[in-house]
Amino acid sequence: MYFSRVRIRTDILKSSQLGLVLQGNSYGSHRLLWDLFPDQDQRTFLYREEIACEQLAASATVRGEPIYYVVSQVKPVANDDSLFRLETKSYQPQLAVGQCLAFECRVNPVVERQGKKHDVVMDAQLQFLSHLVQTLNLQNQLVGKPEKSDYKTLLLSSGGEALNAHLNQIIANDLRYAERLSKVAGLSDKLEWAIKALVDKALETWLQRQGERCGFELVQDQNGLSKLQNSGYQWHGLPQKTKQKGDKSGFSAVDLTGELQITDIEKFQQALFNGLGRSKAFGCGLLMIKRV
């Protein structure tokens, strides 16, 4: 296996807007990176996109252009006409059962319900809001197929003290956010913090299940909380993949960072080489690790 850092050539950046065009363009990045593997009929690589100025030391040649980290089965090739500048090394990490590692991973987490796959973050929010509405006996005030905004509007307008009590209990019972109760007075803010707590738990549960299959478990701190943080949740549209005008095609992604402990070397190595979750062709799944 090989690990590569891929940058757009400086001379091309100076003479074009390619770096700006590629930022956030998952489909465009996916197609361009394929050029590094001209003899491959099937994708044999994972990649993660970052912003160069956040990854490299500041200089006149480092700007807001994308930079890519790539793990591949074969060595990437950049000829004289290539858009990219390559730095490649062999990738065979030394692993041991019980070893603790810091990790970063951009993932497309999904959960299956009744044969359909749903985005974990959106599903957690909708399930929670729907449960609150039913608990407070407000469901009769909803019409049609309510969206997240409909649930929130109804809860904040009609939930009253009963909603406040429920939110207080949820936040107070979450060790990460309990201290927020003394700083948050508004019902709207409490609802957002309660949603955040539920989303955190849903993502942790998703990653724990990945770990069971992929030979790792999350490290816990002295309070018994997993060393895990999430950020950067975003929807990435793929209009090139739509079959009909008006169709919505794309995927959601969220960045997970934390610490893990290896429980099975072979399974964990496969996770490093094959990635976690879905949408791996579009920059998700690459598990980047370093010693703690």
C-alpha positions in Angstrom: 0.0 0.0 0.0 1.0 3.6 -0.6 0.3 6.9 1.2 0.5 10.1 -0.9 0.1 13.8 -0.4 -1.2 15.3 -3.6 -1.1 19.0 -4.4 -2.1 21.0 -7.5 1.1 22.3 -9.3 1.9 25.8 -8.4 2.4 27.0 -12.0 -1.1 25.7 -12.8 -2.6 27.5 -9.8 -1.1 30.8 -10.8 -2.5 30.6 -14.3 -6.0 29.3 -13.5 -8.8 29.2 -10.9 -8.7 25.4 -10.7 -8.0 25.3 -7.0 -11.1 27.4 -6.3 -13.2 25.3 -8.7 -12.3 22.1 -7.0 -13.0 23.3 -3.4 -16.1 21.4 -2.3 -16.5 19.7 -5.6 -16.4 16.0 -4.6 -17.3 14.7 -8.1 -14.6 16.8 -9.8 -11.9 15.8 -7.3 -12.9 12.2 -7.7 -12.5 12.3 -11.4 -9.2 14.2 -11.4 -7.6 11.9 -8.8 -8.4 8.9 -11.1 -5.8 10.3 -13.5 -3.1 9.3 -11.0 -4.1 5.6 -11.6 -4.2 5.3 -15.4 -4.1 1.5 -15.5 -6.9 0.9 -12.9 -10.4 -0.1 -14.1 -11.7 -0.1 -10.6 -11.1 2.3 -7.8 -8.3 1.1 -5.6 -7.7 4.2 -3.5 -9.2 6.3 -0.7 -8.7 10.0 -0.3 -9.4 12.9 2.0 -9.5 16.5 0.9 -8.2 19.3 3.1 -7.2 23.0 2.6 -3.5 23.5 1.9 -3.0 26.6 4.1 -4.4 24.7 7.1 -2.1 21.7 6.6 1.2 23.2 5.5 3.4 25.9 6.8 2.4 29.4 5.6 4.2 30.5 2.5 3.7 32.5 -0.7 2.9 29.3 -2.5 0.4 27.9 -0.1 -3.1 29.2 -0.4 -6.7 28.0 0.0 -6.4 25.4 -2.7 -7.3 21.8 -1.9 -4.7 19.2 -0.8 -5.4 15.5 -0.9 -4.2 12.6 1.2 -4.5 9.3 -0.7 -4.1 5.7 0.4 -3.8 3.3 -2.6 -3.1 -0.3 -3.5 -0.8 0.8 -6.4 1.7 3.6 -6.6 0.1 6.8 -8.2 1.7 8.2 -11.3 2.1 11.8 -12.3 3.6 12.5 -15.7 4.9 15.9 -17.0 1.4 17.0 -18.0 -0.2 16.1 -14.7 -2.1 18.7 -12.7 -0.7 17.3 -9.5 2.6 17.2 -7.6 3.0 13.9 -5.7 4.8 12.9 -2.5 4.4 9.2 -2.0 5.8 6.6 0.5 5.2 3.0 1.3 2.3 2.6 3.8 2.6 -0.4 6.1 1.9 0.9 9.6 3.2 -1.2 12.5 0.2 -2.3 14.6 -0.4 -4.1 17.8 -3.4 -5.2 19.8 -4.0 -2.7 22.6 -2.2 0.1 20.8 -3.9 3.5 21.2 -4.0 5.9 18.3 -5.3 9.3 17.6 -7.5 9.3 14.5 -9.3 11.6 12.0 -11.9 10.4 9.5 -14.4 12.0 7.2 -17.4 9.7 7.0 -20.8 9.4 5.4 -22.7 7.7 8.3 -26.0 6.0 7.5 -28.5 3.9 9.4 -31.0 1.5 7.9 -34.7 1.6 8.8 -37.3 -0.6 7.1 -34.9 -1.4 4.3 -34.0 2.2 3.6 -30.8 4.0 4.4 -30.9 7.3 6.2 -28.3 9.9 7.2 -27.4 9.3 10.8 -27.4 13.0 11.8 -30.7 13.9 10.2 -32.3 10.6 11.3 -31.2 11.3 14.9 -32.7 14.8 14.8 -36.0 13.8 13.3 -36.4 10.8 15.6 -35.8 13.0 18.6 -38.0 15.8 17.6 -40.8 13.4 16.6 -40.5 11.7 20.0 -40.7 15.0 21.8 -43.9 15.9 19.9 -45.5 12.6 20.8 -44.4 12.8 24.4 -46.0 16.3 24.7 -49.2 15.1 22.8 -48.7 17.7 20.1 -48.8 15.3 17.0 -52.4 16.3 16.1 -51.2 19.8 15.3 -48.9 18.5 12.5 -50.2 18.0 9.0 -48.8 16.1 6.0 -45.2 14.9 6.3 -43.5 17.3 8.7 -39.9 18.4 8.3 -37.4 19.3 11.0 -38.3 22.9 10.9 -42.0 22.0 11.4 -41.2 20.0 14.5 -39.1 22.8 15.9 -41.7 25.5 15.3 -44.4 23.4 16.9 -42.4 22.5 20.0 -41.2 26.1 20.6 -44.6 27.6 20.2 -46.6 25.0 22.1 -44.2 23.0 24.2 -44.1 25.4 27.1 -42.9 24.3 30.6 -43.3 20.6 29.8 -40.8 20.9 26.9 -38.5 23.0 29.2 -38.5 20.2 31.8 -37.7 17.5 29.2 -34.8 19.5 27.8 -33.4 20.3 31.2 -33.4 16.6 32.0 -31.7 15.6 28.7 -28.9 18.2 29.1 -28.4 17.6 32.8 -27.9 13.9 32.2 -25.3 14.5 29.5 -21.8 14.9 31.1 -20.5 16.9 28.1 -23.2 19.5 28.2 -24.6 19.6 31.7 -22.8 22.8 32.5 -24.6 24.5 29.7 -27.8 24.6 31.8 -26.5 27.3 34.0 -25.6 29.4 30.9 -28.6 28.8 28.6 -31.9 30.2 29.5 -33.9 30.4 26.2 -36.0 27.4 25.2 -34.7 27.6 21.6 -31.1 27.3 22.8 -31.9 24.4 25.1 -33.5 22.6 22.2 -30.4 23.0 20.0 -28.1 21.8 22.8 -30.4 18.8 23.4 -30.3 18.0 19.7 -26.5 18.3 19.7 -26.3 15.8 22.6 -28.5 13.3 20.7 -26.5 13.7 17.5 -23.3 13.1 19.4 -24.6 9.9 20.8 -25.9 8.7 17.4 -22.5 9.3 15.8 -20.7 7.6 18.7 -23.0 4.6 18.4 -22.4 4.4 14.6 -18.6 4.5 15.1 -18.7 1.9 17.8 -20.5 -0.4 15.4 -17.9 0.3 12.8 -15.2 -0.6 15.4 -16.8 -3.9 16.2 -16.5 -4.9 12.5 -13.1 -3.2 11.9 -11.0 -4.2 14.9 -11.0 -1.2 17.2 -12.9 0.4 20.1 -13.1 4.0 21.3 -10.8 5.1 24.2 -12.6 6.5 27.2 -11.5 9.3 29.5 -11.5 9.2 33.3 -15.3 10.0 33.3 -16.1 7.1 31.1 -16.8 9.3 28.0 -15.5 8.3 24.6 -12.7 10.5 23.3 -14.6 11.5 20.2 -15.6 14.8 18.6 -17.5 15.6 15.5 -17.6 18.7 13.3 -18.1 20.0 9.8 -21.4 18.2 9.0 -22.2 19.1 5.5 -24.3 18.0 2.5 -22.4 17.5 -0.7 -24.5 17.6 -3.8 -23.6 15.5 -6.9 -25.7 17.0 -9.7 -23.7 15.0 -12.2 -25.2 11.9 -10.8 -28.9 12.9 -11.1 -30.9 11.1 -13.7 -33.8 13.6 -14.0 -34.0 17.3 -13.6 -35.1 18.1 -10.0 -33.6 14.9 -8.5 -31.5 15.3 -5.4 -28.3 13.3 -5.5 -25.4 13.6 -3.1 -24.2 12.6 0.4 -23.7 14.0 3.8 -20.3 13.9 5.5 -19.0 14.7 9.0 -15.5 14.8 10.4 -14.8 12.6 13.4 -11.6 12.9 15.6 -10.6 11.1 18.7 -8.7 8.2 20.1 -9.1 4.5 19.5 -7.6 1.2 20.7 -6.8 -1.7 18.3 -8.6 -4.9 19.2 -7.9 -6.9 16.0 -4.8 -6.2 13.9 -6.0 -7.8 10.6 -9.5 -6.2 10.7 -8.0 -2.8 11.6 -5.5 -3.0 8.8 -8.3 -3.7 6.4 -10.1 -0.6 7.7 -7.0 1.5 7.0 -6.8 0.2 3.5 -10.5 -0.1 2.6 -12.0 2.7 4.7 -15.1 3.2 6.9 -18.7 3.7 5.8 -20.0 4.8 2.4 -19.2 7.4 -0.3 -15.6 6.3 -0.4 -15.3 7.3 -4.0 -16.0 10.9 -3.0 -13.5 11.5 -0.2 -15.1 9.7 2.7 -13.8 6.7 4.7 -10.0 7.3 4.9 -8.9 6.6 8.5 -5.9 8.7 9.2 -4.0 7.7 12.4 -1.0 8.7 14.5 0.5 7.5 17.7 -0.9 9.2 20.8 
